[in-house]
């Protein structure tokens, strides 16, 4: 991230975002106390953490939420993202391009939702948490498969000179065998 001196912003623009976050946090505190909201138990934090991850990724990265980012970010076909405009608009663009930054605002929103609308949060938070867990599992599975494919390719390289073609079989797929009425396991 560029220093303030190299962006079309002023420190007051970031102070405005910080003040907004602080004001929302204070308003949530006052609202939850006046409603007698049940505190968030430590056991809820992992689920809320996954939900925050999923919501932040959705807002900051996913195509379906590009309409939220469009007024503030230029998203190029090559994947590069640049904040638009000047001052506060530019600062908001920086915020929306950062999943950690959006994550802080997402956490505030989800905590507020849980404190002020606990019944509804019992539906939304687990849905987001499951989406976050799915994202991690899909990424992990893709990484493991890619690593296994690389290892398979490396292991087969010395044998390729005299190989009959079996070395090029993709990982996690059986080589095709002619079927002559015999079972595959024979």
Secondary structure, DSSP 8 states (H G I E B T S, - for coil): ---GGGTT--HHHHHHHHHHHHHHHHHHHHHHHHHT-----GGGHHHHHHHHHHHHHHHHH-GGGHHHHTTTEEE-TTS-EEE-SSHHHHHHHHHHT-HHHHHHHHHHHHHHHHHH-HHHHHHHHHHHHHHHHHHHHHHHHHHHHHHHHHHHHHHHHGGGGG--SGGGS-TTS------SSS-TT-
